[in-house]
Amino acid sequence: MAKAATGVDHTTISKILNGQVWADIATLARLEAGLGADLWPGRATTAPKEKAVGS
């Protein structure tokens, strides 16, 4: 099920969850997209608002 949603093999997911390996950025991106969840702590979810000219 997880592999179909994310394209990441279950053994890789297991190793990440058990702290045996670190996920690279591509794997992390696939997991976030497939699971519909933010996995990177502290990541900004919206772009900062720009100040209006003259403010």
Secondary structure, 3 states (H helix, E strand, C coil): CHHHHHCCCHHHHHHHHCCCCCCCHHHHHHHHHHHCCCCCCCCCCCCCCCCCCCC
